[in-house]
């Protein structure tokens, strides 16, 4: 075997090792994705999770709506109080035009 043949064999072995390492990494990744996809395909569990998210969102929206109503009532009361206070110092004009 010549020096050139040994060099080509060494390069081919190195390439094969890199290719095998790549294939192993790819296989692990595909296995992980497949395992997750199988979990996603469990309809009953997926439906329960979606229903839970929906219910949490509904409760949150109800809380936000309740807080907005309270804030609106407070703002209206403050505006009425400010108008009352602003009108106390004014005199009514008795002159007619």
Buried (B, 14 or more C-beta within 10 A) or exposed (E): EEEEEEEEEEEEEEEEEEEEEEEEEEEEEEEEEEEEEEEEEEEEEEEEEEEEEEEEEEEEEEEEEEEEEEEEEEEEEEEEEEEEEEEEEEEEEEEEE
